[in-house]
Amino acid sequence: MKRLLFISIFALFLTSCIKDDDDCNLNYRFDTLPVESITLPSSFELNEKYDITINYNLPNSSHNFYQLYFEHNNKERIVAVISYVNEDVSATGPVINKDYTFKLTAAQEDEYIFKIWKGKDENDDDIYETFTVPVIDSSQN
């Protein structure tokens, strides 16, 4: 999650206004949102492409999907959602439930371990739900 925070701050830095620009009145921030659920196959076939769908909630009308946080670390894949929060928009309205689908090619022979970010606990520690997907090499049959 430290890398997630760094990436969010870096993205904010890259998209921030130049101090001399009088027309720049942007008032926004980035927020990390938990993944509600993920749709994964029971197994991957080596070198095949798969659609992976995550489900997440935008808390109100000031939040918009910005990007998928997808950290690759050996077998592990950490997944979360980064939202763009426009602080000039009234944070009203209902929670908006959304899906996001991305492609993954099963390029490793080892199993994939998906750590789905669910938020933080009372001690401010990250909470993950973990799914393991084995990889089958059909060329060896």
Sine and cosine of phi, psi and omega as CSV:
sin_phi,cos_phi,sin_psi,cos_psi,sin_omega,cos_omega
0.00,0.00,-0.43,0.90,0.04,-1.00
-0.88,0.47,-0.62,0.78,0.04,-1.00
-0.92,0.40,-0.59,0.81,0.03,-1.00
-0.89,0.46,-0.71,0.71,0.03,-1.00
-0.90,0.44,-0.69,0.72,0.02,-1.00
-0.87,0.49,-0.71,0.70,0.00,-1.00
-0.88,0.47,-0.67,0.75,0.01,-1.00
-0.89,0.45,-0.71,0.71,0.01,-1.00
-0.91,0.40,-0.65,0.76,0.03,-1.00
-0.89,0.45,-0.68,0.73,0.04,-1.00
-0.88,0.47,-0.65,0.76,0.04,-1.00
-0.89,0.46,-0.68,0.73,0.02,-1.00
-0.88,0.48,-0.71,0.71,-0.03,-1.00
-0.91,0.42,-0.52,0.86,-0.06,-1.00
-0.98,-0.20,0.12,0.99,-0.03,-1.00
-0.97,0.25,0.27,-0.96,-0.06,-1.00
-0.98,0.17,0.43,-0.90,0.15,-0.99
-0.99,0.17,0.70,-0.71,-0.11,-0.99
-0.86,0.50,-0.51,0.86,-0.05,-1.00
-0.99,0.16,-0.10,0.99,-0.06,-1.00
-1.00,0.06,0.97,-0.26,-0.03,-1.00
-0.93,0.36,-0.39,0.92,-0.04,-1.00
-0.99,0.11,-0.05,1.00,-0.09,-1.00
-1.00,-0.04,0.98,-0.21,-0.02,-1.00
-0.86,-0.51,0.52,0.85,-0.05,-1.00
-0.94,0.34,0.70,-0.72,0.01,-1.00
-0.75,-0.66,1.00,0.02,-0.07,-1.00
-0.56,-0.83,0.19,-0.98,0.06,-1.00
-0.48,-0.88,0.18,-0.98,0.08,-1.00
-0.95,-0.32,0.57,-0.82,-0.04,-1.00
-0.72,-0.70,0.59,-0.81,0.07,-1.00
-1.00,-0.08,0.78,-0.62,-0.01,-1.00
-0.92,-0.40,0.59,-0.80,0.03,-1.00
-0.95,0.31,0.43,-0.90,0.12,-0.99
-1.00,0.04,0.80,-0.60,0.01,-1.00
-0.97,0.25,-0.68,0.73,0.01,-1.00
-0.37,-0.93,0.27,-0.96,0.04,-1.00
-0.68,-0.74,0.62,-0.79,0.05,-1.00
-0.95,-0.30,0.91,-0.41,-0.03,-1.00
-0.80,-0.60,0.51,-0.86,0.13,-0.99
-0.95,0.31,0.28,-0.96,0.02,-1.00
-0.95,0.32,-0.39,0.92,0.08,-1.00
-0.40,-0.92,0.34,-0.94,0.10,-1.00
-0.95,-0.31,0.54,-0.84,0.15,-0.99
-0.98,-0.18,0.76,-0.65,-0.07,-1.00
-0.78,0.63,0.75,-0.67,0.05,-1.00
0.95,0.32,0.18,0.98,0.07,-1.00
-1.00,-0.10,0.44,-0.90,0.03,-1.00
-0.99,-0.13,0.60,-0.80,-0.02,-1.00
-0.72,-0.69,0.58,-0.81,0.17,-0.99
-1.00,0.03,0.82,-0.57,0.07,-1.00
-0.93,-0.38,0.79,-0.61,-0.02,-1.00
-0.90,-0.44,0.77,-0.64,0.11,-0.99
-0.94,-0.35,0.46,-0.89,0.06,-1.00
-0.88,-0.48,0.71,-0.71,-0.03,-1.00
-0.56,-0.83,0.22,-0.98,0.02,-1.00
-0.88,-0.47,0.76,-0.65,0.21,-0.98
-1.00,0.05,0.85,-0.53,-0.15,-0.99
-0.88,0.47,-0.51,0.86,-0.03,-1.00
-0.23,-0.97,-0.11,-0.99,-0.10,-0.99
-0.94,0.34,-0.23,0.97,0.02,-1.00
-0.99,0.11,-0.20,0.98,-0.01,-1.00
-0.99,-0.10,0.65,-0.76,0.12,-0.99
-0.69,-0.73,0.54,-0.84,0.06,-1.00
-0.89,0.46,0.75,-0.66,0.06,-1.00
-0.95,-0.31,-0.82,0.58,0.03,-1.00
-0.25,-0.97,0.30,-0.95,0.10,-0.99
-0.99,0.10,0.75,-0.67,0.16,-0.99
-1.00,0.01,0.87,-0.49,-0.06,-1.00
-0.67,-0.74,0.98,-0.18,-0.01,-1.00
-0.98,-0.17,0.79,-0.62,-0.02,-1.00
-0.96,-0.28,0.87,-0.50,-0.03,-1.00
-0.65,-0.76,0.99,-0.10,-0.09,-1.00
0.82,0.58,-0.87,-0.49,0.00,-1.00
-0.98,0.22,-0.38,0.92,-0.13,-0.99
-0.99,0.10,0.59,-0.81,0.13,-0.99
-0.79,-0.61,0.91,-0.42,0.04,-1.00
-1.00,-0.09,0.77,-0.63,-0.10,-0.99
-0.81,-0.59,0.75,-0.66,0.10,-1.00
-0.48,-0.88,0.05,-1.00,0.01,-1.00
-0.88,-0.48,0.70,-0.71,0.11,-0.99
-0.97,-0.26,0.81,-0.59,0.05,-1.00
-0.93,-0.36,0.48,-0.88,0.10,-1.00
-0.99,-0.12,0.84,-0.55,-0.05,-1.00
-0.94,-0.35,0.92,-0.39,0.04,-1.00
-1.00,0.07,0.95,-0.30,-0.07,-1.00
-0.98,0.18,-0.07,1.00,0.09,-1.00
-1.00,0.02,-0.10,0.99,0.03,-1.00
-0.98,-0.19,0.70,-0.72,0.02,-1.00
-0.88,0.47,0.78,-0.62,-0.03,-1.00
-0.99,0.15,0.95,0.32,-0.02,-1.00
-0.87,-0.49,-0.04,-1.00,0.06,-1.00
1.00,0.04,0.18,-0.98,-0.03,-1.00
-0.98,0.19,0.21,-0.98,0.14,-0.99
-0.89,0.45,0.70,-0.72,-0.01,-1.00
-0.95,-0.31,0.90,-0.44,0.00,-1.00
-1.00,0.04,0.77,-0.63,-0.07,-1.00
-0.72,-0.70,0.35,-0.94,0.14,-0.99
-0.88,-0.48,0.51,-0.86,0.10,-0.99
-0.68,-0.73,0.78,-0.63,-0.03,-1.00
-0.90,-0.43,0.71,-0.71,0.07,-1.00
-0.73,-0.68,0.34,-0.94,-0.01,-1.00
-0.99,-0.13,0.62,-0.79,0.07,-1.00
-0.72,-0.69,0.77,-0.64,0.11,-0.99
-0.99,-0.14,0.81,-0.58,0.00,-1.00
-0.97,0.24,1.00,0.05,-0.12,-0.99
-0.99,-0.17,-0.10,0.99,0.01,-1.00
-0.93,-0.38,0.49,-0.87,-0.02,-1.00
-0.99,0.16,-0.41,0.91,0.01,-1.00
-0.97,0.24,0.32,-0.95,0.07,-1.00
-0.88,0.48,0.38,-0.92,0.10,-1.00
-0.98,-0.21,0.72,-0.70,0.05,-1.00
-0.91,-0.42,0.92,-0.39,0.01,-1.00
-0.99,-0.12,0.85,-0.52,0.08,-1.00
-0.96,-0.29,0.95,-0.31,-0.09,-1.00
-1.00,-0.07,0.87,-0.49,-0.04,-1.00
-0.95,0.31,0.82,-0.57,-0.06,-1.00
-0.94,-0.34,-0.02,1.00,-0.02,-1.00
0.84,-0.54,-0.42,-0.91,-0.01,-1.00
-0.81,-0.59,0.47,-0.88,0.03,-1.00
-1.00,-0.01,-0.11,-0.99,-0.05,-1.00
-0.91,0.42,-0.32,0.95,0.05,-1.00
-0.99,-0.12,0.17,0.99,0.00,-1.00
0.92,0.38,0.41,0.91,0.09,-1.00
-1.00,-0.04,0.57,-0.82,0.00,-1.00
-0.91,0.40,0.61,-0.79,0.06,-1.00
-0.92,-0.40,0.75,-0.66,0.01,-1.00
-0.80,-0.60,0.55,-0.84,0.23,-0.97
-0.96,-0.29,0.76,-0.65,-0.13,-0.99
-0.93,-0.36,0.71,-0.71,0.06,-1.00
-0.79,-0.62,0.70,-0.72,0.03,-1.00
-0.92,-0.39,0.78,-0.63,0.00,-1.00
-0.85,-0.53,0.90,-0.44,0.02,-1.00
-0.96,0.29,0.39,-0.92,0.05,-1.00
-0.92,-0.38,0.77,-0.64,-0.01,-1.00
-0.94,-0.33,0.76,-0.65,0.06,-1.00
-0.99,-0.15,0.99,-0.16,-0.08,-1.00
-0.96,0.29,-0.25,0.97,0.01,-1.00
-0.95,0.30,-0.24,0.97,-0.02,-1.00
-1.00,-0.07,0.09,1.00,0.01,-1.00
-1.00,0.04,0.00,0.00,0.00,0.00
